[in-house]
Amino acid sequence: MSEQPLLVLDPTGSDPDAEHRALLARGPATPVDVLGVRAWSVSDPALLKRLLTSPDVSKDGRAHWPAYAETVATWPLALWIAVENMFTAYGADHSRLRRMIAPALSARRTAVLAADIEALVTGLLDELDALPPGTTVDLRARFAHPLPIAVIGRLMGLPADRREEFRTLVDNVFATHLTAGEQAANTASLYALLAGLVAAKRAEPGDDLTSMLIATRDVEDGSVLSDAELRDTLLLMISAGYETTANVIDQAVTTLLTHPAQLAHVREGRCTWQDVVEETLRHEPPVKHLPLRYARADIPLPDGRTIRTGEAIIASYGAANRHPDLHEDPERFDATRPGKEHLAFGHGVHFCLGAPLARLEVTTALRLFFARFPHSGLAARPEELTRLPSLISNGHTTLPVLLRPAREAPAS
């Protein structure tokens, strides 16, 4: 691949800021070790956008990665490259799958959910408000987690009594400190839940996206989703619809409680909650590195090196969002920043279909939380917060917050 030594991506995700800086210091792309797999990490935003829209870069490892067969058998992240859905599809196959799924997450359908999301947020805040003033809670467990799993649960028709089980298994999909055996067992449990969901909806269809996907036919060729495509599409929608949104809520609350001047910008009208969400997506994207893509031809790099045909590529969104060519002073969170361009939702044909829904959920969550608990504060120093054990997912294991509702004035 290159004589440049491999940079080992940290599977525990303990210091992503240092990792972003290390990647950026090594140029637009650099060879890395991803749990034993050699890949090119691309952190230059211009190069990354070019590769994300290039026909010479595929997400189909079965077709375009010579190391696929030997890797998928033992790699802890096997599920990320083996699923059969639009996440790993290429070309016409990707277009077919995306065309069948897109109506389920259209902007119009998302807008209809606004009242439901507001009601869900209000219900979660009512539970917190019932606690004695000054109570410290884990806001990730009590707010950032339950909101998106409830939203995607209702959309997908997940039984309410199984949502927590789904949530735990999805968390493990993103956990990169687990062994290949532990991940295989987690995948088996997750697939068993999904099989049960599909069987139940085939027996009794409902007004939900699972039932809709079971019945969906491609308008162009009349095809339906195969059993594997249906199962893995449900997995994609549940995991992407839950984990990433929880991370953005987590990171936004953490930042605003750490930097009260940013919260003041919103309260005093210098920016909006939407601005806070976009700057959070830029500064702390919910996914740091997204595996994997594959070169279908030799790809020359700006520094004279070459990604060779058949080599793996990992999109390092966290580092790319902080590239100095993209923004001035990129390490600083600034909700009043005039431009907030980012790659948190990807780019090109694989741009996240659920982006409007995620934005709606996070904006609603922040607006209502800080209206209800305007004087709250972190119950730990920022450096004491533990990162999720993941090179993919960007959040905290817990988010201890001291709740102070609007009726309680801050201590003088």
N, C-alpha and C positions, 0 to 999 in steps of 0.2 A: 504493500500500500504506500508506504513512505518511510524514510529513515527517521522522521521525527518521532520521538518516543511517545507511546500511548499515554494519554491522560485518563486516569481511571475515574469514571463518574461514580460519585459516592452513593452506594445503595441505601445508606441511612438518611440521606438528605440533610445532614446536620448543619451545613453552612453553605446554602445556595448562593449567597452574595459573593463569597470568595470563589466559588466554582464559576460563576458568571464572569468574574474578572479574569480568571485564569484562561477561560475559553477565548475571551476577547483579545487577550494578550498574545494568543497564538495564531492570530490571523483570521481570515474569513471562514476557513474550515480547517479542522484539525482532527487527526486520528484519535479515537477514544476507545476505552474498554467499557462495554456495557454488560456487566455481569458475565464477563468472559467472551463476549462477542465483539469483534473489531468492526468499527463503523466510523464514518466521517461525521463529526458534529459540525453543523453549519450554524454559525452565529452572526454572520453578516446579513442584515435584513434585506439588502438589495439582492445578494446572491441567493438567499433563502427564498425570496419571492420568485426569482427566476426559476429555481429548481422546482418549486411547488406548482408551477404552471407549465413545466417542460414535459413534452411527450417522452423525453429520454429518461424520466424518473417515474418509477412505478411503485405502487404499494402492494403488488401481488408477488409475494415471496415464492409461492409455488412455481410461478412461471418465470421469474426474473432474478432469483437469488440462488446461485449454485450451492450455497451452504445450507439451504432451507431444510432439507431432509435430515441432515445430521444434527442441525441445531434444534429443531422443533421437538426432538425426542427427549432432550435433557435440559433445555434452557428454562430458567424460572419464568421468563416472560413469554413462553410459548403461546399462550392464549392471545397475546397482542398481535401475533403474526399468523395465527392459524384460524382465526374466526372467519366465517364466510358471510360477510356483509359488506356494505359499501365502504367501511373503514379500510378493508384490504383489497378492494376491487380496483381494476384498472380499465381505462378505455371504455368501450361500449358496455361492458359488464357493469362498470361503475355508473354509467349514465342510466342504464336500465333500473338499477336498484335505487338510485337517488330519485328518479322520476316516480317510482312507486311509493316512496316514503315521504317525499316533500309535502304533499297536501296535508299530512298529519301534523306538520309543524309550521304551517303557513303563518304569515304575520297576522292575517285576518283571524285565524283560529286562536292564535296567541292572545290577541286583543280581547277576545271574548272571555278569557280567563282572568282578566284584571280584578273583577269583583271577588271571584273565588279566592284568588291569592291574597287579596286584602283581608278577607275573612279568616283565612288560615293564619296569617301573621297576627291578626288581632287576637285570635284564640290563644296562640302561643304566648303573646304578651300578657294576656289576662292571667294565665297560669303563673307567669313570673311576678306579676303585680300582686298576686295573692300571698306571696312570700313576705315575711317581715322586712321592712325597709332596712337597707344596709346589708342584706344577705349577699354572700358571694356565691355565684353560680358558675358552672362551666357552660359558657354561652355557646360553645360549639355543640355540645351534647344537647342543650336545652332549646337551641334556636337555629343555629346554622345547619345542623343535621336534619331535624324533623321537618323543616319547611320544604326543602326540595324533594325529600322522599315522599312527603304527603302529596305534593303537586304531581310528581311523575307517577306516584301510585294511583291517584285518581284518574289521570290520563290513560294509564295503561290497564286499569282495571285490576291492579294488584289487591288481593285480599288484605284488609287492614291488619289482620292478625299475623300476616306473613311479611309485612314491610320491614320490620326490624331485622328479620332474618336475611332478607334481600340486602338491606343496607350493610350488614356485617360482612357478607360475602363479597359485595362490591368493593368495600374498603380493602379487602384482602387482594383483590385483583390489582389494585394500585400499589400495594405494599411490596417493595423490592428487596426487603431483608429476608423474605421467606425462601425456603429451599424449593427446588423443583418438585420434590415430593409433596411438600405442603401446598404448593400452588396447584398441583394436579388434583389433590383431594378437594381443594376449594372449588376448582372448576367442576368437578363431578357433582358436588353438592349444589352449585349454582345451576347447572344444567338440569338437575333433577327438579328443582323448583320451577324452572322455565318450562319443562315438559309438563308439569302439573298444571301450570297456568294455561298453556296452549290446549291441553285436553279439556280443561274446564270451560274455556271459551268456545271450543268447537261444539261442546255439548249444549252450552247455553250462551249464545252470543249476547253481548251487551252493547251499550253505547260507550265504547271505549276503543282506544287505538289498537289493542291486541286483536279484538274482534274485527276491526277494520282491516288490519294487515292480513289476517287469515283470509279475508274475502277479496283482497285487492288483486286485480289483474292489470297487467301492463297494457295501457291503451294502444300501444303501437303493435305489439305482437301477441297479445292475449295470454302471455305467460303469467304464472303465479310464482310466489316465493317458494323455493324448495323448503323441505322441513329444516335443513341446516340453516338456510338463509333466514327463515322466519325466526328460528331460535336465536341466532346470533344478532339479528336486527333488534329483537327485543332486548337482548343483553346490551347492545350498544346504546339504545335509547334510555334504558334504565340507568346504566352506569354514567353515561355522559350527562344525563339530565339531573343526576343527583350529586355525584362527587365534585364535579367542577364548580357547581353553584354554591355548594357548602364552603368550598375553599375561598371563593370571592367574598362571601359574607364574612367569613372568619378574618380574612386579610384586611378588608375595609374597616371593620370594627376595630381591629388591632391598631391600624394606622391612625384612625381618628382619635382613639383614646390615648395614643402615644403622642400625637401631635395636635393638641387642642386648637392651634391656630388654623389648621385645615378645617376643623369642624366650624370654627367661627366664620370662615369664608362662606360656608353654606348658609349659616344662620343670618349673616349680614348681607346676603344677596350678591356676593362677588362670584359665586358659582352655584351650580345646581347639584342635586343628588346624582343626576346622570353624569355630570362631570366627575364626581367622586368615583362612580362605578368605572368609567373609562380610564381614569388615571390608575385605579387599582388594577384593572386588567393589564395596563401597560407595565406598572411598577412591580406588581406581584401576580403574574398570570397564574391561573389555577393549575396549569400544566407546564412544568419546566422543560422537559425533554419528551418528545413524542416518538416512540419507535414504531416501525422502521420504514424506510423507503429504499429503493434499489436502483442503481444506475443501469440503464439499458444500452448505454453507449459510453465511450470515454467522454468525461466532462472536464474541460480545462478550467482551472481555477485562476483567479486574478493574480496570484503570486507565482504562477508558473507551474505549479504542481497539477496533478490530474487525478480525478476520481475515476478509477478504471471500471470498465463494464463488469457488472456483477457484484460490485462492492456495495455494502450497506451504508445507509445515510440515516442520521437521526436529526430531527429538527429541534434545535435548542432555542425554543421560544423565549425563555426567561432571559438568556444572554442577549438575544437579538433585540428584545424590547429595550434594553439598556445600552445599545450601541450608540457611541457618540455621534455617528453620522445621522441617526434618526432623530435625536433630540438633544438640545443643549442641557448640560447638567443632568444627565439621565439617571444618576443615582438618587436624585432628590425627588420625593413625592410632592407634587404641586397640582392640586385640583384646579387651580386657575390657569394652568398651562394652556396657551392658546390652541396648540395642536396636540392631540393625544394618540397619534397613529400607533397601532400595535398589531401584533400577530397572535394575540391570545386565542382567537378563534380559528387560526389557520389562515389560508389564502388560496385562492383559485378554486378548482372544482371540488376540493375537499373542505371548503369553508363550512364551519359548523352550522347545521340546519337549526339547531336549538338556540342560537345566539339571541334572537329576540325574546325568547322565553326566559333565558338566564338573566338578561338585562332587566326584564320586568320584575322578576322575583327579587333580585338584589336591590334594585331601586326602592321597591315597596318595603322590603325588610328594613333598610337603613332609615328611610323616612319615618316609619312608624316607631321603630325602636328608639330613635333619639328624641322623638316627640314624647314618648311615654317615660323614658329614663334619661332625661337631659343632663343629669349631673353624675352619671356613672363614671367609673374609672377602672383601669386595669388593676387587678389584685395581685399582680406580680410585675417585676421589672421586665421590659421587653426581652432582654437577653436571657431571662429565665424560662421563657416559653420554649417548649420542646417541639421541634419540627416533626412532621409526619415522617416515618421511616420509609422514604420513597425518593427515587431519583425522578419520578414522573409527577406525582401529586404535590402541590405546593400549599400546605396549610400547617396547622398546629395540632398536636394530639389533644390538647385541652386549651381552653381560652377562659381563664378565671377572671370574672368581671364582678366588681362591687356594684350592685344595683342601687341606684338612687332615683326614685321616681320624681316626676314633676312636682308633686306635692311636698317633697322634702328639699328644703333649701340646702345648698352646699355649706360645709363648715367654713366659718369666716377665719 
